[in-house]
């Protein structure tokens, strides 16, 4: 991704801020949308849905390109996308809810839920934060596949299957365009206590699912396929920008976790020297221009990508969902710095300054 465009965008936006009244936010968000679409075009992303959510309401929404190129179907705010790794904030919030309700202990060993796991001796806390104990304290290694035993923990907490527990959690926040894994649409009532109404809704979500694309060096999009057939604690959730807006507002209002509980979920463990590690409980945490940000990303090669960024002090959240890997590749977000993505840096440069 070429940097001159991003630098030009930041300069133009700074001029816009200086030359317009402070309350002319419609103009500013409109320009932000234009610059975001320019980055989308440069990355060759076929379709992108986006939103900026404030402390109490949605501030801006944008939908660009096609969810289905061959049929020329435009992206909408309610277009379903695969979240991939951005599944983690939702499922981790459910795990934390179970923990704060006294139904789970974060210090419980994985062996209690998955005796055959290679991480049987690790704790749920270590899985959620992607950490391992070492001779000099905790170390960080981003390995989403390690989260698999959390499914059994959630199932025990919710007194049912993992998928049923996740489905109920989504419905609690009116996330009715979200699907707990593509195979949930294959269920037949009364399997796992899903109703025919729920299963019918899941089938409709799959019909509207954004088509995944592989994009070559010339930005030519070729239809590809998704690889996540089921929901896991690390991937498989399908959702929309609209539903993620509801989830974000529920987080901010304390409907998911109390404010002190959310603060704990957003506090990463420290290493042997007392320095914070990159990942908290379902979220990366870092500093940008002296401001704390929490975020997560998701990607499936040649299919989909997503980024979720929150600025806790300002109460601002950016949601980005795409039907190619262009939001994330080739940027090494797993190392803990979201600003290496020009999409994220655009938002941070303009709203965290």
N, C-alpha and C positions, 0 to 999 in steps of 0.2 A: 504494500500500500504506500503510495507516494505521499510524503509529508507536506509538500507545498500547498495542496488543496486544504489540508487541515489548518495550516498557518493562515491561509487567506480567509478561511471561514472565521477563525478566532478574531482576526483583525476587523472583518466586516461586522461581526456581531458587536465588538467593542464600540465601533463607530455608531451602530444602531442604538446602543445603550446611551451613548452620550448625546445623541441628536433627537431623542424622543422622550416624551414625558414619562415619568416613572410609572404611571398607571397604564401605559400603552403596551400591556403585556401581550395583547393579541398580535400586534406587529412582531414582537420579539419571538413568540412561539412559532409564528408563521415562518419567520426567517430560519429558526432552528429546524423546522420541518424541511425547508428547502435545502439546507446544508446536509441534513441527514439523508435526504434522497440523493443528493450528489454523491455522498459516500457510498450509498447502496449501488448506484450505477457504476461507480468506479470499481467496486468489488464484484460486480456481475451478479448480485443477488437478485433472483427473479421476483421474490415477494417479501415485503417487510411490513410488520405491524408494530406500532409503537405507542407509548403513552408516557406522560409525566404526571405523577400523582402527588398532590400536596398533603398537608396534615389531615385535612377533613374532606377533600373532594378531588376529583380528577381535574387537572388544570389544562391538559392538552392531549389530543389524540391524533394519530396520523396513520394512514394505510397507503402503501406504495407498491406498484408493480402488480404481478399476477400470482395468485395462489395456484392457478392452473394455466400454464403458458399455451398449451395446445388448444385449449377451449376458450382462451382469452377471458378467464374469470378473474376479476380483480380481487385483491386482498381486502378484507374488511377487519374491523376491530374484533368482530366475533368469529373470525376464521380460526379454526382449531389448528394448532401446531404441536409437534412433539417437543417436549421441554428438555429431554435428555438429562444432563446433570443438574439443570435448574429444578428438577424434581426434588432435590435435596432440601431446600428451605421448607417446602410443604411437609414432607415426611418427617424431617427433623423437628419441626414445630409440633407435630403429633407426638413424637417420642418425648419431647420436653414437656408437653401437656401431661402425658402419662406420668412422667417423673415428678412434676410439681404436685400432681394429684395424689401422690403416694402409691401409685400402681406399679411403678418401676423404680429401681435404683440405678443411677448412672454408673455406679461403681460395681454393679453386678458383673460377674464374669460371663463372657460369651458362652462358655460351656453350659450354663444353665438353660440356654435357649437353642444352641446348636452344638452339641457335644463333639461332632465330627469336624467342626470348623478348624482350619489352620490357625485361626485366631482364638482358639478356645480359652487361652489364658489371658487374653486382653479384656478390657472393660468396655462397656457400652460407651462410656465417656471417650475412650481412646478411639473407638471407631468413628464417632461423630466428629471428632476434631482432627482425624487423620494423623494421629500421633502414635509413637511407639516409645516405650521406656528404653533408655540407654544408660551407659555407665556415668554419663555426665548430665543426666536429666532427659526430659522428653525431646524427641526429634520429630520433625514433620516430614511426611511423605504422602502426597496426594494419590490415594488409591481407592477410587469409588467402589470397586468390586468388594472391598473389605466390609462394606455396609450391609451385605446380604443378611447376616444374622439378625439385624434389626427387625426384619419382617416377622420372625417368630416372637420377638419381644412385643411388637405392636399387637400381634394376634392375641397374645396372652393378656395384654392390658385391655383390649377391646372385647375380649371374650367371644372371639369369632376368628375368621380368617383375616390375613393381612389385607387382602383386597377389599373385603367387606368393611374393615375398619377405616381404610383410606377413603372408600366411597362415602361412608357416613360423615367423615371429617369434611369432605368437599361439600356435601349437601348442607352441612351445618352453616356454611358461609354463603349459601345460595350460588355455589359454583356449578351451575347446572349445564354448562357447556364444557365441563372437564370430565375426562374419562380415565379411570384407574387401570390403564393397560388395554391394548387393542383387543386382547382375548376376552375382556369382560363383555363385549358385544356378542360373544358366542355362547354365553351362559343360557340356561333354560330354567325358568322359575320352577321350583324354589331353591335352586342351587345357591349355596352360601347366603341364603335369605335375600337375594336380589329379586325384586318384583319384575313383572313383565313390562311395567311402565318404565322402570329404570333401564332395563335392557333395550327397550325400544328407543329410548333417548340416546343410549350409547351407540346404537346402530346409526342413528341420524348424525351423530357427531362424526363418525367415521366417514359417512358420505360427504361431509363438508371439509374433511381433513385436507390441509394444504398438500399439494403434490411435491414430493422431494426431488431435488435436482442436483446433478453434478455439473459444475461449470468449468470449462476449459480456459486456457490462457487467453483466448480471444473473446471470453465472456459469453460463449455459446452454451446454453443450458440444455442438458439432456436428462430426460426423466430417469430417476433412479428408484431406489426402494429403501424403506425403513428396515432396521434390523432388530428393534426392540419389540418382541411379541407380547410381553407381559410387564406388569408393574413390579419394580424392585425398589428398595429404599434409595437407589442411586439413579434410576432412570425409568422411562416407560410412561410417565404421566403425560397426558395430552390435555392441553388447555388453550385458552384464548387470552388476549390482552385484557378483554373485559373482565374475565373471571379473576385474573391476577390482580387487577385493580381492586376487586372486592376483597381478595385475600390481603393485599397490602393495607387497605383501609381498616380491615379487621385487626391486623397487627397493631396499627397505630392507635386504635381506639381501645386496645386492651381486651378485645373479644377472644383472641387466640391465647395469649399469655398476658398476665398482669404486667404493667410497666417494669417492675423490678425483675420479673422472670424473663422478660424480653431482653433487658439489659444484661442479665446473666448469660442468656443464649448468645448474645453478641460480644461476649468477653472471651477472648482466646486464652488457652493455657500458656504458660511461660516455659522457656527452656532452662537449662541448668544455670544460666547467668542471670535469670530473671527477666529476660527480654520476651515480649509477646511473640508467639508463633503466628503463622499466617492465617490459621483457620480456627474459627470458633465452632459452635454447634449447628452445623448445616450451612454456615456462611463463611466466606473469606472476610477478613478484617484488615484494613490497612489505612495508612495516612496519605492524603494527597493535599499538597499546599497547606499542611498543618491541620487539615480537617479529617476526622475519622469517617471512613466510609465502610459499609458492609455490602457484600455482593456475592453473586454466584453466576456461573456460566454453564452452558450445556452445548454439546456438539456431537453429531454423528457425521463421520466423514462422508462427503458427497450426498448429504441429505438435509440436514437441519442444524440450526444453531440458535442460541438464546443468551441474553444477558439481563440480569436484574441487579440494579445498583440503588442503594439507599443512602442518603445523607441524613443521619439521625438528628443532627443539630438543627437542620433546616426543615426536616420533615418532608424532603423531596425524594421521590423514587422514579427511576427510569426503568421502563419495561421494553425490551426489544425481542421480537420473535421473527425468525426467518426460515425460508424453505430451501436453504443451501447452507454450507458450512462457513460462509463468508464473514459472519460476525466474529468468528473465533480463530479460524485458520488464516494465516500460519502463525498466529500469535501465541506465545507460551503462557497462557493464563494460569495453568496449573502451578506455576511457580509463585503465584500470589500477588501479581501486579496487574490489575485490570487496565491500567492506563496505557499498556502497550497496544491495546485495541484502539484504533482511531475513532470508532463509534463511541466507546466509553470516554475517550479523552475529549471528544467534542462536548459531551455533556458535562464532564468534570471541569473543563476549561471555562465553560460559560456559567455554570451554576455553583461551582465550589471555588470561588475566587473572591 
